Amino acid sequence: MKLTIQKNEITDVLSRIQGIVGRKTSLAITENVLIKASEDEIILSVTDLETGFEGNYPAVVEAPGVIAVNARKFYDIVKMFPTDYINIEELDNRWIEISSENVEYHLVGMNPDDFPDIPKVEDINFFTINSEFFKKMIEKSIIISVAGDEKREHMIGVNLERISENKEQIIRMVSTDIKRLSMVDYLCDDTSNFNKGDNIIIPKKGLAEVHKFLETEGSVDLGVKANHFIVKKDNETIIINLLEGEFPQYHDLLTIDDSFDVVFDKNLLLMMLKRMAIITSEEYRGVVFHLENNELTIRATNPNIGESKEKINILFEREVVEAAFNPRYFIEALNYIETEKVFLNIKNGESPCIVRSGKDAVYLNIIMPMKI
């Protein structure tokens, strides 16, 4: 194999794939990027056995071929390369030369035949979604993370649903760690090629890699085939193995009685909670919300650190409500709400609190109370 590539054609993609090649697997070759050269392009492929990526990029190919080279070292070389054009040539015994007129590297490659196959998924009914909105959907879903040794599908995955109801076509993503739930909807238009299908559970770590490849402009195609979730851009494709299992039934939680809504200035509430969170720790995570006589009082007590209390005026003219919550959950939810006002639907000290931007919000969080 012998080819010449422009540095700026592959630097960004080599940076973005580091999360995939950096995961430890049972095969050492998954730390490599597979480079296949033919005609006037190269195909870069990586996999961690659960998430696979392929991308096509222009190149001047003198001799076609396939090599496998350490992805981390290859990226470091390309990133620091002093010229705009980079020559890549396979030598004897799988040595790989990366050079220009004045710079020369030699890396030891691996046998490309040992590289795991990335599934070739065909005949997919793709549906289209705004790339920036999908990027935000992923952000809002994967903020709910769990411990590294957690194996339950509904904890390490995001539930994706395709819903058709009330003349609306909705792509919904739901994530939970049992203590809270995040739900975000995307309303499809006539150009989306929406197709209804079974719910699927997508690994959060796979979605985190997809997030790196999404732009803030244009659209992206999504598809489901067998046990794979496929994300396709113009010249790049990511294929994620789906998780098997059942996602918890959460739909009853979406029946919201808006008579329990309390409206807050988002930034005022956010900064108040951040100040209260200073006193919390791993052992003492909760703060107490006390709502009474048009006033919210939040207090935090930590015998190892100290205590704090703060009040703000609100519109609240019903029976006293006192409940304890983890302030970090509210802070993370509020960071993704873009409106100036935020609705907290809070019934009592035992019921979950629903955080949303309005009565017709496409994004909401459900946060379970803690014991006082």
Secondary structure, DSSP 8 states (H G I E B T S, - for coil): -EEEEEHHHHHHHHHHTHHHHTS--S-GGGGEEEEEEETTEEEEEEE-SSEEEEEEEE-EEEE-EEEEEEHHHHHHHHHH-SSSEEEEEE-GGGEEEEE-SS-EEEEE-B-GGGS-------S---EEEEHHHHHHHHHHHHTS---TT---HHHHEEEEEEEEETTEEEEEEEEE-SSEEEEEEEE--TTS----EEEEEEEHHHHHHHHHH--SSSEEEEEEETTEEEEE-SSEEEEEE-B-S-----GGGG---GGGEEEEEHHHHHHHHHHHHTT--SS---EEEEE-SSEEEEEEEETTTEEEEEEEE----SS-EEEEE-HHHHHHHHTT--SSEEEEE--SSSS-EEEESSTT-SEEEEE--B--
